[in-house]
Amino acid sequence: MPLPSRETAVRTGGATTVFDETINAFARSAANLTTEQKRAFAVGNNFFNDNWVTAPASTTGRDGLGPTFNALSCSSCHFKDGRGRPPDQKSDDNALGLLLRLSIPGTGAHGGVQPVPAYGDQLNDRSIIGLPAEGSIGITHEEIRGSYADGTPYLMRKPIYTIIDPQFASLPENLLISPRVAPQMVGLGLLESIPEATIRALADPDDKNQDGISGRVNEVWDERRQETRLGRFGWKANQPTVTQQVAGAFLGDIGITSGIFPAENCPAEQKACAVAPNGGTPELDDHKLERVSFYSRTLAVPARRNWEDAEVARGERLFHQMDCALCHTPTLQTGENPEIPALSDQTIHPYTDLILHDMGPGLADGRPDFRATGTEWRTPPLWGIGLVKTVNGHTRFLHDGRARNLTEAVLWHGGEAEASQAAFLLLVAQDRAALIAFLQSL
């Protein structure tokens, strides 16, 4: 893919782009929405931020929390529509943006994995009064030391996850754990508007062009259509649409049912969970689901910053010379979006191909997800990455936030990205800084 032209580079999200470098940089609506659409966006914003409460309650429009859950609201994890992080210490209760996906090997529909008996497919570490939570997350770290070619040392921390005090049954020996942090929310509707054919064309599972990159698409289940479709959302591209991603998060993270996922999140072994009061059937009606989905689709991408700076320009050249752009595709084109015309026919710069790549043993979670293997991850978009510190007050990156800054994020790359990581190790300090300056401009 070609570099963004100097005329369009700053407008990362095409005509939807907003110019905001403040703490609210991820919370703006697409710049080209109509007045009516902006009202719908505001309604969705309210539902996104509202805390859910235990049923029964006088606030019947938002009761039904849990019975077990991870967060009270969408914004608990996606604060300011931004990025979650892992806890810095065991007592850090503010790090709500990390969760553990669970499974055991098997022959289930999700690519050969099955829910864990008594716990399901996600650890819920909080619960309503009178019911126990399923357990809590334990994290220890293993230090990994190395050095660049110029002799500069580096230190990384590999997290090791355990479940503390499991409440309902002993955990199986073949338990698979996949930690996930909440990503920033910008540009989801634009990514959804990229034609399926465009994404499939970026895949090269057999590496026929012999560039060392063999990306694959994920094929996942669409609950509404009751058919297999292209996956494009989530850390392993395991969701086909923004709406299903939203509904899945409401159920898995908050314990709120919807028309897409109408069954309470209560494994059979959790008897008290099954008989706990609920907030209706479903607890999230179609109108609220549609509004939160619309809000999620129309969160704007912030414009690039400092793109004319000489150091940033040098970093951009290095980004391409190191073949980072073979997965982090700079420029894509959206197709027609009849529901939200503002997202149609936009030239965007997300720096992702939305497909799966083998990232090597260092980042492997060992947990398949549909066609994604235990070493594969979807290429995350890079737009907005330089504003995470401003919006969320931290610089934790990768699927579980293990990277404490962008430099560590690059160093963790392996598998198909091993050659790019090796090239980064060979750079002199000034060039390493230039590459990071480029990433911070996105």
C-alpha positions as semicolon CSV with decimal commas, in nm:
position;residue;x (nm);y (nm);z (nm)
1;M;0,000;0,000;0,000
2;P;0,129;0,353;-0,077
3;L;0,219;0,607;0,188
4;P;-0,056;0,856;0,275
5;S;-0,015;1,167;0,064
6;R;0,093;1,482;0,244
7;E;-0,249;1,634;0,161
8;T;-0,446;1,358;0,331
9;A;-0,206;1,221;0,594
10;V;-0,337;1,444;0,870
11;R;-0,699;1,332;0,817
12;T;-0,654;0,982;0,951
13;G;-1,026;0,906;0,935
14;G;-1,098;1,090;0,612
15;A;-1,388;1,336;0,641
16;T;-1,482;1,188;0,981
17;T;-1,155;1,309;1,137
18;V;-1,161;1,542;1,438
19;F;-0,885;1,777;1,551
20;D;-0,853;1,721;1,923
21;E;-0,538;1,654;2,124
22;T;-0,700;1,674;2,469
23;I;-0,820;1,415;2,718
24;N;-1,141;1,396;2,508
25;A;-0,958;1,307;2,186
26;F;-1,124;0,965;2,159
27;A;-1,472;1,081;2,268
28;R;-1,578;1,297;1,972
29;S;-1,838;1,207;1,713
30;A;-1,742;1,180;1,347
31;A;-1,705;1,531;1,210
32;N;-1,945;1,480;0,919
33;L;-2,250;1,345;1,105
34;T;-2,585;1,514;1,057
35;T;-2,755;1,698;1,343
36;E;-2,995;1,409;1,392
37;Q;-2,709;1,160;1,399
38;K;-2,525;1,369;1,656
39;R;-2,832;1,345;1,879
40;A;-2,831;0,967;1,838
41;F;-2,460;0,970;1,922
42;A;-2,530;1,164;2,243
43;V;-2,798;0,914;2,348
44;G;-2,559;0,625;2,283
45;N;-2,291;0,806;2,481
46;N;-2,522;0,821;2,783
47;F;-2,598;0,449;2,764
48;F;-2,224;0,376;2,722
49;N;-2,140;0,569;3,038
50;D;-2,436;0,467;3,259
51;N;-2,368;0,232;3,547
52;W;-2,593;-0,074;3,561
53;V;-2,745;-0,167;3,897
54;T;-2,871;-0,482;4,066
55;A;-3,231;-0,584;3,990
56;P;-3,494;-0,509;4,095
57;A;-3,448;-0,131;4,102
58;S;-3,650;0,183;4,039
59;T;-3,421;0,252;3,742
60;T;-3,574;-0,028;3,540
61;G;-3,401;0,086;3,221
62;R;-3,061;-0,012;3,357
63;D;-3,108;-0,282;3,616
64;G;-2,999;-0,643;3,584
65;L;-2,628;-0,611;3,662
66;G;-2,446;-0,944;3,683
67;P;-2,505;-1,165;3,874
68;T;-2,130;-1,199;3,814
69;F;-1,949;-0,936;3,610
70;N;-1,628;-0,744;3,549
71;A;-1,750;-0,385;3,526
72;L;-2,051;-0,162;3,595
73;S;-2,052;0,012;3,257
74;C;-1,884;0,017;2,918
75;S;-1,683;0,324;3,017
76;S;-1,548;0,147;3,327
77;C;-1,305;-0,035;3,098
78;H;-1,300;0,208;2,805
79;F;-1,248;0,524;3,011
80;K;-1,294;0,829;2,788
81;D;-1,343;0,571;2,507
82;G;-0,979;0,485;2,550
83;R;-0,756;0,200;2,648
84;G;-0,752;-0,016;2,961
85;R;-0,442;-0,137;3,137
86;P;-0,336;-0,418;3,369
87;P;-0,300;-0,344;3,741
88;D;0,037;-0,214;3,851
89;Q;0,004;-0,401;4,181
90;K;-0,233;-0,651;4,341
91;S;-0,434;-0,384;4,522
92;D;-0,478;-0,166;4,213
93;D;-0,857;-0,153;4,182
94;N;-0,856;0,119;3,916
95;A;-0,732;-0,112;3,641
96;L;-1,072;-0,239;3,529
97;G;-0,969;-0,275;3,168
98;L;-0,815;-0,624;3,200
99;L;-1,007;-0,952;3,184
100;L;-0,929;-1,319;3,135
101;R;-1,086;-1,529;2,861
102;L;-1,108;-1,896;2,959
103;S;-1,153;-2,226;2,780
104;I;-1,043;-2,587;2,762
105;P;-0,935;-2,774;2,449
106;G;-1,213;-2,952;2,268
107;T;-1,424;-2,960;1,957
108;G;-1,651;-2,663;2,024
109;A;-1,773;-2,415;1,768
110;H;-1,511;-2,158;1,868
111;G;-1,223;-2,322;1,691
112;G;-1,171;-2,627;1,907
113;V;-1,220;-2,472;2,251
114;Q;-1,498;-2,517;2,502
115;P;-1,619;-2,319;2,805
116;V;-1,466;-2,416;3,137
117;P;-1,704;-2,616;3,358
118;A;-1,847;-2,394;3,635
119;Y;-1,680;-2,081;3,492
120;G;-1,776;-2,040;3,127
121;D;-1,553;-1,855;2,883
122;Q;-1,459;-1,548;3,090
123;L;-1,357;-1,498;3,452
124;N;-1,602;-1,262;3,626
125;D;-1,411;-1,125;3,923
126;R;-1,699;-0,919;4,067
127;S;-2,054;-1,006;4,171
128;I;-2,374;-0,865;4,314
129;I;-2,433;-0,866;4,690
130;G;-2,500;-1,212;4,825
131;L;-2,322;-1,403;4,548
132;P;-1,953;-1,489;4,528
133;A;-1,739;-1,371;4,240
134;E;-1,583;-1,648;4,036
135;G;-1,230;-1,564;4,153
136;S;-0,967;-1,297;4,111
137;I;-0,674;-1,238;3,878
138;G;-0,321;-1,308;3,996
139;I;-0,025;-1,167;3,804
140;T;0,345;-1,230;3,853
141;H;0,625;-1,128;3,619
142;E;0,931;-1,284;3,464
143;E;1,209;-1,045;3,366
144;I;1,348;-1,061;3,014
145;R;1,672;-0,876;2,950
146;G;1,846;-0,799;2,625
147;S;2,039;-0,532;2,444
148;Y;2,040;-0,344;2,117
149;A;2,322;-0,379;1,866
150;D;2,476;-0,057;2,002
151;G;2,499;-0,212;2,349
152;T;2,206;-0,029;2,507
153;P;2,032;-0,270;2,747
154;Y;1,658;-0,317;2,783
155;L;1,435;-0,493;3,035
156;M;1,087;-0,631;2,969
157;R;0,841;-0,807;3,200
158;K;0,651;-1,115;3,089
159;P;0,324;-1,149;3,285
160;I;0,214;-1,487;3,416
161;Y;-0,156;-1,515;3,499
162;T;-0,330;-1,730;3,758
163;I;-0,680;-1,744;3,903
164;I;-0,688;-1,685;4,277
165;D;-0,956;-1,844;4,500
166;P;-1,178;-2,007;4,233
167;Q;-1,517;-2,037;4,400
168;F;-1,720;-2,298;4,216
169;A;-1,491;-2,589;4,127
170;S;-1,128;-2,682;4,092
171;L;-0,976;-2,545;3,775
172;P;-0,889;-2,808;3,512
173;E;-0,525;-2,884;3,441
174;N;-0,578;-2,808;3,071
175;L;-0,719;-2,460;3,142
176;L;-0,642;-2,202;2,873
177;I;-0,618;-1,838;2,984
178;S;-0,606;-1,542;2,749
179;P;-0,566;-1,197;2,908
180;R;-0,718;-0,901;2,722
181;V;-0,715;-0,527;2,787
182;A;-0,985;-0,298;2,653
183;P;-0,863;-0,116;2,338
184;Q;-0,950;0,240;2,242
185;M;-1,280;0,270;2,058
186;V;-1,210;0,512;1,773
187;G;-1,283;0,435;1,410
188;L;-1,478;0,112;1,455
189;G;-1,745;0,209;1,204
190;L;-1,482;0,293;0,944
191;L;-1,320;-0,049;0,992
192;E;-1,661;-0,212;0,961
193;S;-1,716;-0,024;0,634
194;I;-1,407;-0,168;0,463
195;P;-1,531;-0,413;0,199
196;E;-1,484;-0,777;0,290
197;A;-1,309;-0,837;-0,042
198;T;-1,044;-0,578;0,050
199;I;-0,962;-0,757;0,375
200;R;-0,957;-1,101;0,217
201;A;-0,721;-0,972;-0,054
202;L;-0,469;-0,873;0,214
203;A;-0,446;-1,230;0,342
204;D;-0,167;-1,454;0,213
205;P;-0,193;-1,774;0,421
206;D;0,062;-1,963;0,211
207;D;0,299;-1,666;0,174
208;K;0,283;-1,691;-0,203
209;N;0,469;-1,363;-0,245
210;Q;0,747;-1,494;-0,016
211;D;0,772;-1,180;0,196
212;G;0,763;-1,376;0,522
213;I;0,412;-1,255;0,605
214;S;0,130;-1,509;0,588
215;G;-0,173;-1,336;0,732
216;R;-0,504;-1,521;0,753
217;V;-0,864;-1,413;0,795
218;N;-1,074;-1,543;1,080
219;E;-1,411;-1,699;1,002
220;V;-1,655;-1,651;1,292
221;W;-2,019;-1,700;1,382
222;D;-2,272;-1,422;1,328
223;E;-2,548;-1,466;1,587
224;R;-2,805;-1,254;1,406
225;R;-2,753;-1,401;1,061
226;Q;-2,688;-1,750;1,194
227;E;-2,402;-1,798;0,952
228;T;-2,024;-1,789;0,935
229;R;-1,876;-1,455;0,837
230;L;-1,544;-1,271;0,822
231;G;-1,418;-1,171;1,166
232;R;-1,266;-0,826;1,202
233;F;-1,312;-0,705;1,564
234;G;-1,147;-0,814;1,888
235;W;-0,788;-0,910;1,962
236;K;-0,827;-1,230;1,760
237;A;-1,078;-1,095;1,507
238;N;-1,345;-1,313;1,668
239;Q;-1,641;-1,079;1,611
240;P;-1,799;-1,000;1,272
241;T;-1,978;-0,672;1,355
242;V;-1,964;-0,382;1,597
243;T;-2,315;-0,468;1,723
244;Q;-2,221;-0,825;1,811
245;Q;-1,902;-0,701;1,977
246;V;-2,109;-0,459;2,186
247;A;-2,370;-0,722;2,279
248;G;-2,098;-0,970;2,368
249;A;-1,929;-0,718;2,596
250;F;-2,258;-0,635;2,768
251;L;-2,311;-1,004;2,848
252;G;-1,955;-1,110;2,927
253;D;-1,835;-0,796;3,104
254;I;-2,148;-0,653;3,271
255;G;-2,384;-0,953;3,280
256;I;-2,651;-0,781;3,070
257;T;-2,859;-0,986;2,826
258;S;-2,972;-0,866;2,483
259;G;-3,164;-0,991;2,183
260;I;-2,837;-1,125;2,042
261;F;-2,728;-1,297;2,364
262;P;-3,053;-1,356;2,558
263;A;-2,932;-1,617;2,809
264;E;-2,795;-1,508;3,148
265;N;-2,421;-1,559;3,196
266;C;-2,469;-1,837;3,455
267;P;-2,288;-2,171;3,410
268;A;-2,501;-2,464;3,526
269;E;-2,287;-2,518;3,834
270;Q;-2,359;-2,166;3,964
271;K;-2,704;-2,236;4,111
272;A;-2,746;-1,903;4,293
273;C;-2,654;-1,713;3,979
274;A;-2,931;-1,886;3,785
275;V;-3,205;-1,783;4,030
276;A;-3,083;-1,428;4,099
277;P;-3,329;-1,149;4,001
278;N;-3,283;-1,013;3,649
279;G;-3,375;-0,688;3,481
280;G;-3,617;-0,832;3,225
281;T;-3,585;-1,032;2,906
282;P;-3,375;-0,897;2,755
283;E;-3,217;-0,649;2,996
284;L;-3,074;-0,439;2,712
285;D;-3,354;-0,370;2,465
286;D;-3,292;-0,337;2,092
287;H;-3,319;0,043;2,100
288;K;-3,041;0,078;2,358
289;L;-2,826;-0,180;2,182
290;E;-2,869;0,007;1,853
291;R;-2,779;0,339;2,012
292;V;-2,467;0,207;2,184
293;S;-2,366;0,038;1,859
294;F;-2,422;0,361;1,664
295;Y;-2,217;0,550;1,920
296;S;-1,938;0,293;1,894
297;R;-1,945;0,309;1,514
298;T;-1,925;0,687;1,494
299;L;-1,651;0,768;1,746
300;A;-1,411;0,977;1,542
301;V;-1,043;0,918;1,481
302;P;-0,825;1,212;1,591
303;A;-0,601;1,376;1,334
304;R;-0,231;1,307;1,313
305;R;0,005;1,545;1,486
306;N;0,356;1,664;1,401
307;W;0,341;1,486;1,068
308;E;0,569;1,745;0,902
309;D;0,839;1,711;1,169
310;A;1,169;1,587;1,021
311;E;1,220;1,322;1,291
312;V;0,866;1,190;1,241
313;A;0,921;1,174;0,863
314;R;1,243;0,978;0,917
315;G;1,061;0,743;1,152
316;E;0,791;0,688;0,890
317;R;1,053;0,592;0,633
318;L;1,206;0,346;0,881
319;F;0,860;0,201;0,950
320;H;0,835;0,105;0,584
321;Q;1,198;0,001;0,544
322;M;1,156;-0,239;0,837
323;D;0,843;-0,386;0,669
324;C;0,614;-0,289;0,957
325;A;0,361;-0,174;0,697
326;L;0,323;-0,528;0,562
327;C;0,081;-0,592;0,850
328;H;0,008;-0,241;0,975
329;T;-0,141;-0,138;0,640
330;P;-0,130;0,244;0,630
331;T;-0,413;0,323;0,389
332;L;-0,748;0,160;0,318
333;Q;-1,072;0,267;0,153
334;T;-1,419;0,223;0,297
335;G;-1,708;0,114;0,076
336;E;-2,072;0,217;0,078
337;N;-2,239;0,227;0,419
338;P;-2,613;0,280;0,364
339;E;-2,685;0,299;0,739
340;I;-2,424;0,567;0,808
341;P;-2,336;0,745;0,482
342;A;-2,078;0,959;0,666
343;L;-1,856;0,650;0,678
344;S;-1,885;0,575;0,306
345;D;-1,604;0,613;0,052
346;Q;-1,346;0,742;0,298
347;T;-0,971;0,716;0,249
348;I;-0,848;0,621;0,594
349;H;-0,512;0,550;0,758
350;P;-0,573;0,290;1,029
351;Y;-0,240;0,104;1,004
352;T;-0,402;-0,239;1,021
353;D;-0,497;-0,515;0,779
354;L;-0,761;-0,657;1,021
355;I;-0,628;-1,011;0,973
356;L;-0,446;-1,266;1,187
357;H;-0,070;-1,304;1,209
358;D;0,147;-1,549;1,398
359;M;0,330;-1,335;1,654
360;G;0,553;-1,610;1,787
361;P;0,584;-1,785;2,124
362;G;0,660;-1,470;2,323
363;L;0,309;-1,329;2,277
364;A;0,126;-1,661;2,248
365;D;-0,169;-1,726;2,477
366;G;-0,212;-2,085;2,357
367;R;-0,587;-2,032;2,323
368;P;-0,751;-2,079;1,982
369;D;-1,052;-1,868;1,886
370;F;-1,246;-1,987;1,581
371;R;-0,972;-2,018;1,318
372;A;-0,720;-1,812;1,515
373;T;-0,448;-2,026;1,668
374;G;-0,285;-1,981;2,006
375;T;-0,004;-1,775;1,852
376;E;-0,212;-1,557;1,621
377;W;-0,343;-1,207;1,686
378;R;-0,526;-0,956;1,470
379;T;-0,312;-0,658;1,369
380;P;-0,431;-0,378;1,598
381;P;-0,497;-0,036;1,440
382;L;-0,233;0,223;1,526
383;W;-0,442;0,537;1,472
384;G;-0,470;0,738;1,791
385;I;-0,195;0,539;1,963
386;G;0,009;0,850;2,037
387;L;-0,276;1,001;2,242
388;V;-0,329;0,711;2,484
389;K;-0,112;0,875;2,750
390;T;-0,306;1,201;2,720
391;V;-0,646;1,032;2,736
392;N;-0,579;0,744;2,976
393;G;-0,267;0,846;3,165
394;H;-0,058;0,542;3,075
395;T;0,143;0,387;2,793
396;R;0,054;0,019;2,824
397;F;0,024;-0,167;2,492
398;L;-0,034;-0,507;2,330
399;H;-0,322;-0,743;2,402
400;D;-0,262;-0,759;2,777
401;G;-0,084;-0,429;2,833
402;R;0,248;-0,600;2,907
403;A;0,443;-0,345;2,703
404;R;0,506;-0,042;2,924
405;N;0,573;0,183;2,626
406;L;0,584;0,172;2,247
407;T;0,947;0,062;2,245
408;E;0,863;-0,251;2,443
409;A;0,565;-0,313;2,216
410;V;0,801;-0,334;1,919
411;L;1,046;-0,554;2,109
412;W;0,773;-0,808;2,189
413;H;0,706;-0,870;1,819
414;G;0,801;-1,217;1,698
415;G;0,684;-1,480;1,455
416;E;0,597;-1,314;1,125
417;A;0,724;-0,984;1,270
418;E;1,057;-1,125;1,388
419;A;1,250;-0,971;1,099
420;S;1,107;-0,628;1,177
421;Q;1,191;-0,668;1,545
422;A;1,545;-0,772;1,452
423;A;1,579;-0,464;1,232
424;F;1,469;-0,249;1,526
425;L;1,742;-0,400;1,743
426;L;1,999;-0,295;1,484
427;L;1,893;0,071;1,480
428;V;2,104;0,334;1,648
429;A;1,943;0,529;1,930
430;Q;1,849;0,828;1,712
431;D;1,667;0,607;1,462
432;R;1,488;0,418;1,736
433;A;1,367;0,751;1,871
434;A;1,256;0,857;1,524
435;L;1,046;0,543;1,478
436;I;0,878;0,598;1,814
437;A;0,819;0,965;1,727
438;F;0,639;0,851;1,412
439;L;0,417;0,613;1,608
440;Q;0,339;0,889;1,858
441;S;0,227;1,111;1,570
442;L;-0,050;0,868;1,472
